[in-house]
Amino acid sequence: MARPTQLGLSETGTLAPPGCPGLHLGLDTQLPAMAVAVGDVVYIAGWCFHEQTAIERIEFVVNGRPQRIVAWRMPRFQVAKEY
């Protein structure tokens, strides 16, 4: 199983997955530049897929703690059409 990949934002705002060929992803919303307190909700939308394997889990890590993803595995027809 592949190790989790930490993603960094490039200067263009796209996500750059180091050392993970075949992984494609993007954000539809910008990550907020704010302090998030306990109980706050942050809306983040995006997409990802791997060319050869199914994605088994997605998590966002904030201050070293994984955050629950409410909805994922929704079809993105415009992404499928582009790739």
C-alpha positions in Angstrom: 0.0 0.0 0.0 1.3 3.5 -0.8 2.3 5.8 2.0 0.1 8.9 2.5 1.3 11.8 0.4 1.6 15.3 1.8 0.5 17.8 -0.7 1.8 21.3 -1.1 0.4 24.2 -3.0 2.4 25.4 -5.9 2.7 29.1 -6.9 -0.2 28.6 -9.3 -2.5 27.3 -6.6 -2.7 23.7 -7.9 -1.8 20.8 -5.7 1.6 19.2 -6.3 1.8 15.6 -5.1 5.5 14.8 -4.7 6.5 11.2 -5.6 3.1 10.0 -6.6 2.9 9.5 -10.3 -0.6 8.9 -11.7 -2.3 11.0 -9.0 -4.4 13.9 -10.4 -6.1 16.4 -8.1 -7.3 19.9 -7.8 -9.3 22.2 -5.5 -12.4 24.0 -6.6 -12.2 26.3 -3.6 -9.3 28.1 -2.1 -8.1 27.0 1.2 -9.0 29.7 3.8 -6.2 31.8 5.3 -7.7 32.0 8.8 -7.5 30.5 12.2 -10.0 27.7 12.7 -11.4 27.2 16.2 -13.0 24.1 17.7 -16.4 23.6 16.2 -15.8 25.7 13.1 -16.7 24.3 9.7 -14.6 24.9 6.6 -16.0 24.1 3.2 -13.5 22.6 0.8 -14.4 21.2 -2.6 -12.1 19.4 -5.1 -11.5 16.3 -7.0 -8.8 13.5 -7.3 -8.2 10.2 -9.0 -5.3 7.9 -9.7 -4.7 6.5 -13.1 -4.2 2.9 -12.0 -5.7 2.3 -8.5 -8.7 3.2 -6.5 -8.4 5.9 -3.8 -9.3 4.3 -0.5 -9.2 7.2 1.9 -9.0 11.0 1.9 -8.3 13.1 4.9 -7.4 16.7 5.6 -4.9 17.2 8.4 -5.1 20.4 10.5 -2.5 21.0 13.2 -1.5 17.3 13.0 -5.1 16.0 13.5 -7.0 14.3 10.7 -10.4 15.9 10.0 -13.5 14.0 9.0 -14.6 14.2 5.3 -18.4 14.4 5.1 -18.9 13.6 1.4 -16.6 12.0 -1.2 -16.7 9.7 -4.1 -19.1 11.9 -6.0 -18.9 11.7 -9.8 -17.3 14.6 -11.5 -18.3 14.4 -15.1 -16.3 17.5 -16.2 -13.1 16.0 -14.7 -13.7 12.7 -16.4 -14.3 14.4 -19.7 -11.0 16.4 -19.4 -8.9 13.3 -18.4 
